[in-house]
Amino acid sequence: MISYPAIDPIIFSVGPVAVRWYGLTYVIGFAAAWWLARRRAARPDSTWQPNDVDDLIFFAAIGVIAGGRLGWCLFYGIEQVLEDPLTVIRIWDGGMSFHGGLIGVVLAVLLFARQRSRRFADVLDFLAPLPGLGIFAGRIGNFINGELWGKPTNVPWGFTVDPVPLFPVQKAEALRLCERFAVDPCVLHVHASQLYEGVLEGLLVFIVLWLFTRKQRPRLAPAGLFLMLYGVCRFIVEFVRVPDENRGYLLFDWVTMGQILSLPMVVLGAILIAWAYRSQQASGNYGTKQLVPAQ
């Protein structure tokens, strides 16, 4: 097994202000999305301008942060919020929901599309290949924080987590898991489900979507593919990820909140893909090479 490295979640601090790896991963994610979007906007057949990209990423960033935090508070942390309302603003301690962030982005995109007189569906398609690298970076942040561990395992690629050399946030999470699984002395052997999610939901989804959108696709096909791929990957990883203690398994002793939230993504994604290829509507993201409508 692999020994979990004791990486300080705080990169450096100046007085009461601390710069954390978790926050940096979000900056990396937004920067990567901006760079990728700029590359796509620079294509000769693109209808996007650089200032459109800058504003879109800004809108999306606000949606991710606000929606991700509020989604976590509603889906996973309502008890903590009721006990201590200031929990809502303590983002540096972790606690972001992808599904909440997705809802936030959709609302932000709707506002952006209305302001720029663009089709809502076209903006979603333009965004579809962009979040993957950010998702990967965010899961690395979860790994450094020592949160969202998977179930106990003996597989050789699992991680051994000894709380003794760890930093406070990581140590506290390890001790909670030991207590939860009745492990004494407290040395965990667990799946690194954060890394599984980073590779599948992040890198894999990015590679597939980036290659898929190199050519013009029917309107809503890219958005549908993103929803379906992410939903399937998240649903699978949830089988080895430890559910939040205050939620546990919600159905049949194996269904988690993450799976319940991901299943509609899979269904909606499949419906959008089927509709896109049936209707063959040309995307407004391209000024040339129009699709021929289905007869």
FIPANU-911858 format. One record per residue: residue number from 1; residue in three letters; z, x, y of N, C-alpha, C in turn. Coordinates in steps of 0.02 Angstrom, whole numbers, plus 50000, padded with zeros to 5 digits. Example, Ala and Ser with C-alpha at 12.3 -4.5 7.8 and 13.67 -1.06 7.14 Angstrom:
<rs>
{1 "Ala" {50390 50660 49716} {50390 50615 49775} {50390 50660 49835}}
{2 "Ser" {50354 50642 49888} {50357 50684 49947} {50394 50645 50002}}
</rs>
This chain:
<rs>
{1 "Met" {50000 50041 49940} {50000 50000 50000} {50000 50044 50063}}
{2 "Ile" {49983 50013 50119} {49978 50049 50183} {50041 50037 50223}}
{3 "Ser" {50069 50089 50250} {50129 50083 50292} {50110 50057 50361}}
{4 "Tyr" {50144 50006 50383} {50130 49978 50450} {50151 50028 50503}}
{5 "Pro" {50105 50047 50548} {50122 50097 50600} {50165 50066 50655}}
{6 "Ala" {50214 50104 50677} {50258 50080 50731} {50227 50097 50798}}
{7 "Ile" {50182 50054 50822} {50149 50063 50887} {50188 50022 50938}}
{8 "Asp" {50209 50054 50992} {50246 50019 51044} {50201 49966 51076}}
{9 "Pro" {50221 49902 51074} {50180 49850 51106} {50171 49860 51180}}
{10 "Ile" {50215 49899 51212} {50210 49913 51284} {50176 49980 51293}}
{11 "Ile" {50119 49980 51327} {50082 50042 51339} {50121 50086 51388}}
{12 "Phe" {50139 50056 51445} {50182 50090 51494} {50213 50037 51538}}
{13 "Ser" {50265 50056 51574} {50297 50009 51619} {50316 50045 51683}}
{14 "Val" {50314 50007 51738} {50335 50031 51803} {50386 49982 51830}}
{15 "Gly" {50449 50001 51827} {50502 49955 51846} {50502 49895 51799}}
{16 "Pro" {50502 49835 51827} {50503 49775 51784} {50434 49755 51757}}
{17 "Val" {50381 49789 51780} {50313 49772 51761} {50292 49814 51701}}
{18 "Ala" {50273 49780 51647} {50252 49815 51585} {50179 49797 51569}}
{19 "Val" {50141 49848 51552} {50072 49837 51529} {50073 49840 51453}}
{20 "Arg" {50051 49786 51422} {50056 49780 51349} {49988 49781 51316}}
{21 "Trp" {49987 49804 51254} {49925 49805 51216} {49897 49735 51208}}
{22 "Tyr" {49940 49685 51199} {49917 49616 51189} {49877 49592 51249}}
{23 "Gly" {49903 49607 51309} {49867 49588 51370} {49802 49627 51377}}
{24 "Leu" {49804 49691 51359} {49744 49733 51365} {49688 49708 51320}}
{25 "Thr" {49706 49682 51261} {49654 49657 51216} {49617 49598 51247}}
{26 "Tyr" {49651 49557 51287} {49617 49502 51321} {49569 49529 51374}}
{27 "Val" {49591 49581 51410} {49547 49611 51459} {49484 49639 51425}}
{28 "Ile" {49494 49673 51369} {49438 49700 51331} {49391 49644 51308}}
{29 "Gly" {49420 49588 51285} {49379 49532 51263} {49337 49503 51318}}
{30 "Phe" {49366 49492 51377} {49329 49465 51433} {49275 49514 51457}}
{31 "Ala" {49292 49579 51458} {49244 49629 51479} {49185 49632 51431}}
{32 "Ala" {49199 49628 51366} {49146 49629 51316} {49101 49567 51324}}
{33 "Ala" {49131 49509 51334} {49092 49447 51343} {49048 49453 51405}}
{34 "Trp" {49075 49479 51459} {49037 49487 51522} {48977 49534 51510}}
{35 "Trp" {48989 49591 51476} {48935 49639 51464} {48881 49610 51420}}
{36 "Leu" {48901 49575 51367} {48852 49545 51322} {48812 49491 51358}}
{37 "Ala" {48846 49450 51399} {48812 49397 51436} {48763 49427 51486}}
{38 "Arg" {48782 49482 51519} {48737 49515 51566} {48674 49539 51530}}
{39 "Arg" {48683 49565 51470} {48625 49588 51431} {48578 49531 51415}}
{40 "Arg" {48606 49475 51395} {48563 49417 51379} {48530 49389 51442}}
{41 "Ala" {48566 49389 51498} {48538 49363 51560} {48481 49407 51585}}
{42 "Ala" {48481 49471 51566} {48430 49518 51590} {48364 49511 51552}}
{43 "Arg" {48363 49471 51499} {48301 49463 51461} {48248 49429 51505}}
{44 "Pro" {48185 49449 51497} {48132 49422 51540} {48125 49345 51535}}
{45 "Asp" {48142 49317 51477} {48133 49245 51468} {48197 49205 51484}}
{46 "Ser" {48248 49238 51510} {48312 49204 51524} {48310 49167 51590}}
{47 "Thr" {48343 49110 51593} {48350 49072 51656} {48416 49087 51691}}
{48 "Trp" {48455 49135 51664} {48520 49152 51692} {48514 49211 51740}}
{49 "Gln" {48553 49207 51794} {48557 49261 51843} {48625 49296 51837}}
{50 "Pro" {48629 49359 51860} {48692 49396 51854} {48752 49360 51885}}
{51 "Asn" {48742 49328 51944} {48799 49294 51975} {48821 49233 51934}}
{52 "Asp" {48773 49202 51898} {48791 49147 51853} {48838 49172 51798}}
{53 "Val" {48821 49230 51770} {48862 49259 51717} {48932 49274 51742}}
{54 "Asp" {48937 49305 51800} {49003 49323 51828} {49047 49262 51836}}
{55 "Asp" {49018 49209 51863} {49058 49147 51874} {49075 49114 51808}}
{56 "Leu" {49028 49114 51760} {49041 49083 51695} {49099 49117 51659}}
{57 "Ile" {49099 49184 51659} {49153 49220 51625} {49219 49207 51659}}
{58 "Phe" {49218 49201 51725} {49281 49185 51761} {49306 49116 51741}}
{59 "Phe" {49262 49066 51740} {49282 48999 51720} {49308 49000 51648}}
{60 "Ala" {49272 49035 51604} {49292 49037 51534} {49360 49071 51525}}
{61 "Ala" {49372 49125 51563} {49435 49161 51558} {49494 49116 51577}}
{62 "Ile" {49485 49078 51630} {49538 49031 51650} {49550 48979 51595}}
{63 "Gly" {49495 48954 51566} {49501 48905 51512} {49535 48932 51451}}
{64 "Val" {49519 48995 51432} {49549 49026 51374} {49624 49034 51383}}
{65 "Ile" {49644 49062 51440} {49715 49077 51452} {49756 49013 51458}}
{66 "Ala" {49733 48968 51501} {49771 48905 51512} {49770 48862 51449}}
{67 "Gly" {49711 48853 51419} {49707 48812 51359} {49742 48843 51300}}
{68 "Gly" {49735 48910 51292} {49767 48943 51236} {49842 48938 51238}}
{69 "Arg" {49871 48946 51297} {49944 48942 51303} {49969 48870 51294}}
{70 "Leu" {49936 48824 51328} {49957 48754 51322} {49946 48728 51251}}
{71 "Gly" {49892 48751 51220} {49880 48731 51151} {49934 48756 51104}}
{72 "Trp" {49956 48818 51114} {50011 48844 51073} {50074 48804 51084}}
{73 "Cys" {50088 48788 51147} {50149 48750 51163} {50148 48682 51129}}
{74 "Leu" {50090 48650 51128} {50085 48582 51099} {50081 48584 51023}}
{75 "Phe" {50040 48630 50995} {50028 48630 50923} {50082 48666 50883}}
{76 "Tyr" {50111 48719 50913} {50156 48761 50874} {50225 48772 50905}}
{77 "Gly" {50230 48767 50971} {50293 48788 51002} {50328 48736 51044}}
{78 "Ile" {50317 48672 51030} {50346 48620 51072} {50422 48623 51070}}
{79 "Glu" {50451 48642 51012} {50523 48646 51007} {50551 48700 51053}}
{80 "Gln" {50518 48759 51054} {50540 48813 51098} {50534 48794 51171}}
{81 "Val" {50480 48758 51189} {50470 48738 51258} {50524 48689 51280}}
{82 "Leu" {50541 48642 51237} {50592 48593 51254} {50660 48627 51262}}
{83 "Glu" {50672 48679 51223} {50735 48715 51227} {50737 48760 51289}}
{84 "Asp" {50679 48791 51304} {50675 48836 51362} {50607 48828 51394}}
{85 "Pro" {50600 48787 51446} {50535 48774 51478} {50499 48837 51503}}
{86 "Leu" {50536 48890 51518} {50505 48951 51542} {50464 48985 51487}}
{87 "Thr" {50470 48962 51425} {50429 48989 51371} {50355 48981 51386}}
{88 "Val" {50338 48929 51424} {50268 48916 51439} {50235 48975 51473}}
{89 "Ile" {50271 49011 51515} {50240 49065 51554} {50249 49134 51522}}
{90 "Arg" {50286 49139 51468} {50299 49204 51437} {50242 49223 51389}}
{91 "Ile" {50183 49228 51415} {50124 49244 51375} {50130 49314 51345}}
{92 "Trp" {50164 49360 51380} {50170 49429 51356} {50207 49434 51290}}
{93 "Asp" {50244 49382 51271} {50279 49382 51207} {50235 49357 51150}}
{94 "Gly" {50171 49343 51165} {50126 49314 51116} {50130 49238 51119}}
{95 "Gly" {50092 49206 51075} {50093 49133 51073} {50033 49103 51109}}
{96 "Met" {49974 49115 51080} {49912 49086 51106} {49877 49050 51049}}
{97 "Ser" {49851 48992 51062} {49816 48953 51011} {49741 48958 51022}}
{98 "Phe" {49705 48979 50970} {49632 48981 50978} {49604 48912 50991}}
{99 "His" {49628 48863 50954} {49601 48795 50962} {49616 48767 51031}}
{100 "Gly" {49675 48782 51058} {49689 48762 51127} {49644 48798 51176}}
{101 "Gly" {49632 48863 51164} {49587 48901 51207} {49517 48874 51205}}
{102 "Leu" {49495 48851 51146} {49428 48822 51138} {49422 48759 51180}}
{103 "Ile" {49473 48717 51178} {49472 48656 51219} {49470 48674 51293}}
{104 "Gly" {49510 48725 51312} {49510 48746 51381} {49442 48771 51404}}
{105 "Val" {49409 48809 51361} {49342 48835 51378} {49292 48778 51384}}
{106 "Val" {49295 48730 51339} {49249 48673 51343} {49256 48636 51409}}
{107 "Leu" {49318 48625 51431} {49329 48592 51495} {49305 48635 51553}}
{108 "Ala" {49317 48701 51549} {49294 48746 51602} {49218 48747 51605}}
{109 "Val" {49185 48748 51547} {49112 48748 51544} {49084 48683 51573}}
{110 "Leu" {49117 48628 51558} {49095 48564 51586} {49096 48566 51662}}
{111 "Leu" {49149 48594 51690} {49154 48599 51763} {49100 48647 51790}}
{112 "Phe" {49091 48704 51757} {49040 48752 51778} {48970 48721 51776}}
{113 "Ala" {48955 48687 51721} {48889 48657 51713} {48874 48606 51768}}
{114 "Arg" {48924 48567 51785} {48914 48517 51838} {48902 48550 51906}}
{115 "Gln" {48940 48604 51920} {48932 48638 51984} {48864 48673 51989}}
{116 "Arg" {48838 48698 51933} {48776 48736 51934} {48715 48694 51912}}
{117 "Ser" {48725 48630 51901} {48671 48585 51881} {48636 48610 51818}}
{118 "Arg" {48675 48633 51771} {48649 48655 51706} {48669 48605 51652}}
{119 "Arg" {48630 48604 51600} {48648 48561 51543} {48711 48590 51510}}
{120 "Phe" {48759 48547 51498} {48822 48566 51466} {48808 48600 51399}}
{121 "Ala" {48762 48572 51360} {48746 48599 51294} {48716 48669 51300}}
{122 "Asp" {48675 48681 51351} {48644 48746 51360} {48696 48800 51375}}
{123 "Val" {48746 48783 51415} {48798 48831 51432} {48839 48847 51369}}
{124 "Leu" {48854 48797 51329} {48890 48809 51266} {48850 48856 51221}}
{125 "Asp" {48784 48845 51217} {48742 48888 51175} {48742 48960 51201}}
{126 "Phe" {48739 48968 51267} {48739 49035 51296} {48804 49071 51281}}
{127 "Leu" {48860 49034 51281} {48925 49063 51267} {48938 49078 51194}}
{128 "Ala" {48904 49043 51149} {48920 49045 51078} {48928 49115 51048}}
{129 "Pro" {48883 49163 51063} {48891 49229 51031} {48941 49275 51066}}
{130 "Leu" {48969 49254 51122} {49009 49299 51164} {49082 49309 51143}}
{131 "Pro" {49117 49260 51114} {49189 49269 51103} {49209 49314 51045}}
{132 "Gly" {49162 49330 51000} {49180 49364 50938} {49218 49429 50948}}
{133 "Leu" {49194 49473 50991} {49227 49537 51001} {49296 49527 51033}}
{134 "Gly" {49302 49476 51076} {49367 49461 51105} {49416 49436 51053}}
{135 "Ile" {49392 49395 51007} {49435 49370 50953} {49459 49429 50910}}
{136 "Phe" {49413 49475 50895} {49432 49535 50857} {49485 49575 50894}}
{137 "Ala" {49475 49586 50959} {49523 49624 50998} {49591 49589 51000}}
{138 "Gly" {49590 49523 51008} {49652 49485 51011} {49692 49490 50946}}
{139 "Arg" {49657 49490 50890} {49692 49496 50825} {49722 49566 50817}}
{140 "Ile" {49689 49616 50845} {49719 49683 50845} {49784 49681 50886}}
{141 "Gly" {49784 49644 50941} {49845 49635 50980} {49900 49602 50940}}
{142 "Asn" {49882 49551 50900} {49932 49520 50856} {49960 49570 50806}}
{143 "Phe" {49916 49613 50780} {49937 49663 50731} {49987 49712 50763}}
{144 "Ile" {49971 49735 50823} {50016 49781 50858} {50083 49748 50873}}
{145 "Asn" {50081 49685 50891} {50143 49647 50904} {50183 49635 50841}}
{146 "Gly" {50152 49643 50783} {50186 49630 50720} {50197 49556 50708}}
{147 "Glu" {50150 49514 50729} {50157 49442 50721} {50100 49414 50679}}
{148 "Leu" {50108 49353 50656} {50057 49318 50616} {50042 49354 50550}}
{149 "Trp" {50094 49381 50518} {50084 49414 50454} {50063 49364 50400}}
{150 "Gly" {50033 49392 50347} {50014 49352 50290} {50070 49348 50239}}
{151 "Lys" {50055 49318 50183} {50105 49308 50130} {50119 49374 50094}}
{152 "Pro" {50177 49376 50058} {50192 49435 50017} {50137 49448 49966}}
{153 "Thr" {50123 49512 49953} {50069 49530 49907} {50082 49599 49878}}
{154 "Asn" {50048 49614 49823} {50050 49680 49794} {49982 49714 49794}}
{155 "Val" {49933 49685 49828} {49866 49715 49830} {49869 49782 49867}}
{156 "Pro" {49828 49830 49847} {49831 49897 49877} {49816 49899 49951}}
{157 "Trp" {49779 49850 49977} {49764 49849 50049} {49816 49810 50090}}
{158 "Gly" {49869 49789 50057} {49923 49757 50093} {49963 49808 50134}}
{159 "Phe" {50008 49783 50176} {50047 49827 50219} {50121 49824 50201}}
{160 "Thr" {50153 49882 50201} {50225 49886 50193} {50257 49887 50263}}
{161 "Val" {50300 49839 50276} {50330 49833 50342} {50406 49843 50335}}
{162 "Asp" {50428 49901 50359} {50499 49918 50359} {50524 49909 50430}}
{163 "Pro" {50571 49863 50443} {50592 49850 50512} {50630 49907 50546}}
{164 "Val" {50656 49954 50507} {50699 50006 50536} {50665 50046 50591}}
{165 "Pro" {50603 50072 50581} {50573 50113 50634} {50534 50073 50686}}
{166 "Leu" {50535 50007 50681} {50493 49966 50725} {50525 49954 50793}}
{167 "Phe" {50483 49932 50840} {50506 49914 50906} {50534 49843 50905}}
{168 "Pro" {50572 49823 50956} {50611 49760 50953} {50571 49699 50933}}
{169 "Val" {50513 49687 50964} {50475 49626 50949} {50451 49627 50876}}
{170 "Gln" {50426 49684 50854} {50402 49690 50785} {50460 49684 50735}}
{171 "Lys" {50516 49716 50752} {50574 49715 50708} {50601 49644 50700}}
{172 "Ala" {50604 49607 50755} {50630 49538 50753} {50587 49494 50708}}
{173 "Glu" {50521 49503 50712} {50476 49463 50670} {50483 49482 50597}}
{174 "Ala" {50489 49546 50582} {50498 49568 50513} {50563 49541 50484}}
{175 "Leu" {50616 49543 50522} {50681 49517 50498} {50678 49442 50485}}
{176 "Arg" {50641 49406 50528} {50633 49334 50517} {50597 49320 50452}}
{177 "Leu" {50545 49359 50438} {50507 49349 50375} {50550 49367 50315}}
{178 "Cys" {50589 49420 50320} {50633 49438 50264} {50682 49382 50248}}
{179 "Glu" {50710 49354 50301} {50756 49299 50291} {50721 49238 50262}}
{180 "Arg" {50660 49227 50285} {50622 49168 50261} {50604 49174 50188}}
{181 "Phe" {50587 49236 50166} {50566 49246 50097} {50622 49275 50053}}
{182 "Ala" {50683 49277 50081} {50742 49302 50044} {50730 49372 50016}}
{183 "Val" {50704 49416 50059} {50691 49486 50041} {50750 49528 50063}}
{184 "Asp" {50785 49559 50016} {50844 49600 50032} {50849 49657 49981}}
{185 "Pro" {50845 49720 50003} {50842 49743 50073} {50775 49726 50105}}
{186 "Cys" {50776 49724 50171} {50717 49699 50208} {50662 49752 50213}}
{187 "Val" {50617 49751 50164} {50555 49790 50167} {50500 49744 50141}}
{188 "Leu" {50454 49726 50184} {50402 49677 50167} {50340 49711 50140}}
{189 "His" {50306 49676 50095} {50240 49696 50070} {50195 49635 50079}}
{190 "Val" {50153 49636 50131} {50119 49574 50151} {50045 49586 50166}}
{191 "His" {50007 49531 50165} {49937 49532 50187} {49935 49541 50263}}
{192 "Ala" {49889 49582 50286} {49877 49589 50358} {49828 49535 50380}}
{193 "Ser" {49853 49473 50382} {49808 49417 50396} {49780 49421 50467}}
{194 "Gln" {49815 49456 50513} {49787 49466 50580} {49721 49503 50576}}
{195 "Leu" {49719 49556 50534} {49658 49596 50527} {49604 49557 50490}}
{196 "Tyr" {49624 49517 50440} {49575 49475 50406} {49540 49429 50457}}
{197 "Glu" {49581 49398 50500} {49553 49353 50550} {49509 49390 50599}}
{198 "Gly" {49531 49451 50619} {49490 49489 50666} {49422 49506 50637}}
{199 "Val" {49420 49525 50574} {49356 49543 50542} {49312 49482 50531}}
{200 "Leu" {49342 49428 50505} {49302 49369 50488} {49286 49326 50549}}
{201 "Glu" {49338 49303 50584} {49329 49258 50641} {49300 49295 50701}}
{202 "Gly" {49311 49361 50704} {49287 49400 50761} {49222 49435 50747}}
{203 "Leu" {49225 49490 50709} {49165 49531 50699} {49110 49495 50661}}
{204 "Leu" {49128 49462 50606} {49076 49427 50567} {49042 49373 50607}}
{205 "Val" {49082 49331 50640} {49053 49277 50680} {49011 49305 50737}}
{206 "Phe" {49034 49359 50768} {48994 49390 50821} {48927 49415 50796}}
{207 "Ile" {48927 49452 50741} {48865 49481 50715} {48815 49426 50697}}
{208 "Val" {48839 49375 50662} {48794 49320 50642} {48766 49284 50703}}
{209 "Leu" {48809 49268 50751} {48786 49231 50810} {48742 49273 50855}}
{210 "Trp" {48758 49337 50862} {48717 49381 50905} {48647 49388 50877}}
{211 "Leu" {48642 49397 50811} {48576 49402 50780} {48540 49335 50781}}
{212 "Phe" {48577 49281 50769} {48546 49214 50769} {48516 49196 50836}}
{213 "Thr" {48550 49216 50890} {48527 49196 50957} {48480 49247 50989}}
{214 "Arg" {48458 49297 50951} {48407 49342 50977} {48342 49306 50989}}
{215 "Lys" {48331 49252 50951} {48272 49211 50960} {48293 49143 50988}}
{216 "Gln" {48248 49109 51020} {48263 49043 51046} {48277 48995 50988}}
{217 "Arg" {48330 48957 50995} {48349 48908 50944} {48353 48839 50976}}
{218 "Pro" {48349 48786 50936} {48354 48719 50965} {48421 48709 51000}}
{219 "Arg" {48421 48668 51051} {48481 48654 51089} {48538 48631 51043}}
{220 "Leu" {48596 48663 51051} {48659 48651 51016} {48662 48683 50946}}
{221 "Ala" {48609 48715 50924} {48613 48751 50860} {48661 48810 50864}}
{222 "Pro" {48658 48853 50916} {48707 48908 50920} {48779 48883 50925}}
{223 "Ala" {48791 48833 50967} {48860 48807 50974} {48884 48778 50908}}
{224 "Gly" {48841 48742 50872} {48860 48714 50808} {48875 48768 50756}}
{225 "Leu" {48834 48821 50756} {48846 48875 50708} {48912 48910 50722}}
{226 "Phe" {48928 48920 50786} {48992 48951 50802} {49050 48909 50777}}
{227 "Leu" {49049 48844 50790} {49103 48800 50768} {49111 48802 50692}}
{228 "Met" {49055 48798 50657} {49058 48794 50585} {49082 48860 50555}}
{229 "Leu" {49055 48917 50579} {49074 48982 50552} {49148 48997 50565}}
{230 "Tyr" {49169 48988 50628} {49239 49002 50643} {49285 48957 50602}}
{231 "Gly" {49268 48893 50599} {49311 48846 50563} {49318 48864 50490}}
{232 "Val" {49263 48885 50458} {49265 48904 50387} {49307 48967 50378}}
{233 "Cys" {49296 49018 50420} {49333 49080 50414} {49408 49069 50425}}
{234 "Arg" {49425 49030 50475} {49496 49017 50489} {49528 48977 50432}}
{235 "Phe" {49492 48928 50406} {49518 48888 50351} {49534 48932 50291}}
{236 "Ile" {49490 48980 50276} {49500 49024 50218} {49560 49070 50228}}
{237 "Val" {49565 49101 50287} {49620 49149 50299} {49687 49114 50298}}
{238 "Glu" {49689 49050 50316} {49752 49014 50317} {49785 49011 50248}}
{239 "Phe" {49747 49022 50195} {49776 49022 50128} {49823 49081 50117}}
{240 "Val" {49813 49135 50153} {49857 49194 50145} {49901 49206 50207}}
{241 "Arg" {49891 49169 50260} {49931 49178 50320} {49994 49136 50315}}
{242 "Val" {50050 49163 50338} {50113 49126 50337} {50113 49076 50394}}
{243 "Pro" {50121 49012 50380} {50122 48962 50434} {50185 48969 50476}}
{244 "Asp" {50180 48946 50538} {50239 48948 50581} {50298 48913 50547}}
{245 "Glu" {50357 48943 50554} {50415 48918 50518} {50433 48847 50538}}
{246 "Asn" {50422 48830 50602} {50440 48763 50625} {50387 48711 50607}}
{247 "Arg" {50332 48734 50575} {50280 48688 50552} {50276 48688 50476}}
{248 "Gly" {50273 48747 50447} {50266 48751 50375} {50201 48721 50351}}
{249 "Tyr" {50201 48696 50288} {50142 48663 50261} {50148 48589 50275}}
{250 "Leu" {50095 48561 50304} {50097 48492 50327} {50076 48442 50274}}
{251 "Leu" {50035 48464 50225} {50011 48419 50173} {50005 48457 50107}}
{252 "Phe" {50024 48426 50053} {50012 48450 49985} {50041 48520 49972}}
{253 "Asp" {50087 48542 50013} {50119 48608 50004} {50070 48666 50011}}
{254 "Trp" {50012 48655 50045} {49967 48710 50058} {49925 48701 50121}}
{255 "Val" {49921 48641 50148} {49881 48629 50208} {49921 48647 50270}}
{256 "Thr" {49892 48690 50313} {49926 48713 50373} {49898 48680 50435}}
{257 "Met" {49933 48688 50491} {49909 48663 50555} {49842 48694 50572}}
{258 "Gly" {49835 48760 50558} {49772 48793 50572} {49714 48763 50534}}
{259 "Gln" {49724 48743 50473} {49671 48712 50433} {49655 48642 50459}}
{260 "Ile" {49706 48605 50478} {49695 48538 50505} {49654 48542 50570}}
{261 "Leu" {49668 48592 50611} {49631 48599 50674} {49562 48628 50663}}
{262 "Ser" {49552 48665 50609} {49487 48697 50597} {49438 48651 50561}}
{263 "Leu" {49463 48606 50521} {49418 48562 50483} {49371 48522 50528}}
{264 "Pro" {49396 48491 50583} {49349 48456 50628} {49296 48502 50657}}
{265 "Met" {49312 48566 50668} {49263 48613 50693} {49206 48621 50643}}
{266 "Val" {49223 48626 50579} {49171 48633 50527} {49126 48572 50525}}
{267 "Val" {49157 48513 50526} {49119 48451 50522} {49074 48443 50583}}
{268 "Leu" {49104 48452 50643} {49065 48445 50705} {49009 48497 50708}}
{269 "Gly" {49025 48558 50688} {48973 48610 50688} {48914 48592 50644}}
{270 "Ala" {48928 48567 50584} {48874 48548 50538} {48833 48491 50567}}
{271 "Ile" {48866 48443 50599} {48830 48387 50630} {48785 48412 50686}}
{272 "Leu" {48810 48457 50728} {48771 48483 50784} {48710 48522 50759}}
{273 "Ile" {48719 48562 50707} {48663 48600 50680} {48609 48553 50652}}
{274 "Ala" {48631 48503 50614} {48583 48455 50586} {48547 48418 50641}}
{275 "Trp" {48584 48397 50693} {48552 48361 50749} {48503 48407 50786}}
{276 "Ala" {48523 48470 50796} {48481 48517 50834} {48414 48527 50800}}
{277 "Tyr" {48414 48537 50734} {48351 48550 50699} {48312 48486 50687}}
{278 "Arg" {48345 48430 50689} {48308 48367 50683} {48274 48349 50749}}
{279 "Ser" {48309 48359 50804} {48281 48339 50869} {48236 48392 50899}}
{280 "Gln" {48249 48456 50882} {48208 48512 50907} {48201 48512 50983}}
{281 "Gln" {48256 48500 51018} {48254 48504 51091} {48255 48576 51114}}
{282 "Ala" {48211 48594 51160} {48208 48662 51185} {48269 48677 51229}}
{283 "Ser" {48295 48737 51222} {48353 48757 51262} {48332 48771 51334}}
{284 "Gly" {48375 48753 51381} {48363 48768 51451} {48382 48839 51470}}
{285 "Asn" {48404 48878 51421} {48422 48948 51435} {48361 48994 51436}}
{286 "Tyr" {48303 48966 51419} {48242 49006 51417} {48189 48974 51461}}
{287 "Gly" {48151 49017 51495} {48098 48992 51539} {48031 48991 51506}}
{288 "Thr" {48027 49023 51447} {47963 49027 51410} {47975 49012 51338}}
{289 "Lys" {47920 49013 51300} {47923 49003 51227} {47958 48937 51209}}
{290 "Gln" {47933 48882 51235} {47964 48818 51222} {47953 48797 51149}}
{291 "Leu" {48003 48764 51122} {47997 48739 51053} {47952 48679 51051}}
{292 "Val" {47919 48670 50993} {47877 48611 50983} {47921 48556 50953}}
{293 "Pro" {47927 48498 50987} {47970 48444 50960} {47947 48423 50892}}
{294 "Ala" {47995 48403 50851} {47980 48379 50783} {47941 48315 50787}}
{295 "Gln" {47891 48307 50743} {47849 48248 50742} {47880 48195 50696}}
</rs>
